[in-house]
Amino acid sequence: MSKILNGEDIPNMPWQDKPEGCLLPVWRYSANPVIDRNPFPGMGRIFNSAVVTFKGAFIGVFRGETTTGRPFLYLGRSADAVHWDYDEEPIHMKDEQGRDWDPLYAYDPRCVRIDDTYYIIWCTDFDGAAIGLAETKDFKSYLRHENPFLPFNRNGVLFPRRIAGKFVMLSRPSDSGHTPFGDILLSKSPDLTHWGEHRLVMQKGGSAWWQGVKIGCGPAPIETDEGWLMFYHGVATTCSGLVYSFSAALLDRDCPSKVLYRCNRYMLTPEAPYETTGFVPNVCFPVATLADQATGRIAVYYGAADTVVALGFCQLDEIIQYIKDNNELVGHDADEGRF
């Protein structure tokens, strides 16, 4: 039986058992979407958002787009990680000198706890799409760090602990267009300021068309005794546009730029009406997980059609077995990615 390592017990996390007849290892919450359109006055859409545990309950770091259409980060609180109370004012940040330093815009946040600190990583504007980084201990005050990388880059995600004493971040470098580079890379830092030791982790493509255009890391990887479980999205191009699906891979615990197993089949693809119809049709975009160490239950939060937040469920053993049963490594997946 596979085990979650360095995790936490979350007895109050949302859960539904797998429905009869479900053929894939990830299944949808029957009450989706958990955050619908127009969640509070002036807010048109919340989607592609992070959820973490905090003091026995849950915090949401939301991508919110007001009726201006411009995205910023908003905070939510919940006792059950399904029903939310929202702060209607966006999150405000300061630099190390205490000066105001809010992003020009912010979207697709991830939130990762390392020790007693929560790190928020998002896509920001820095002469083009780039990665923003801030930290908080109380979700009241936020210290913004310098942007880790030059533009253009998206999908920044920290591992939930230091590896060999260093912070490790996954990202997806791109050009100024809609991310045609499309591969996942890894970078390390001793202090969240100086970044280097860049490595290629995973490349798009292979025989699986659902990930042929680009891939990107989703939630923070989950540490297991089989390796780091990394959910990621993949994008296909069709006659009517792009389609975002997601699946998972296992990375080496000590050298996470090495891919041990990678599933060549998607685990969730747009099929439900709230996934196929919306502001951007045909999108399932995973951003956060809650993983219960005691039971191996995993809840996956994903943005649907760039319009709402949806929730899916899976079981650790089944996910890992499905990855191994459908393994296909692509390009330099199996090596350290150092050239």
Secondary structure, 3 states (H helix, E strand, C coil): CCCECCCECCCCCCCCCCCCCCCCCCEECCCCCCECCCCECCEEEEEEEEEEEECCEEEEEEEEEECCCCEEEEEEEECCCCCCEECCCCCCCECCCCCECCCCCEEEEEEEEECCEEEEEEEEECCCEEEEEEEECCCCCCEECCCCCCCCEEEEEECCCCECCEEEEEEEECCCCCCCCCCEEEEEECCCCCCEEEEEEECCCCCCHHHCCEEEECCCCEEECCEEEEEEEEEEEECCEEEEEEEEEEECCCCCCCEEEEECCCCECCCCHHHHCCCCCCEEEEEEEEEECCCCEEEEEEEECCCEEEEEEEEHHHHHHHHHHCECCCCCCCCCCCC
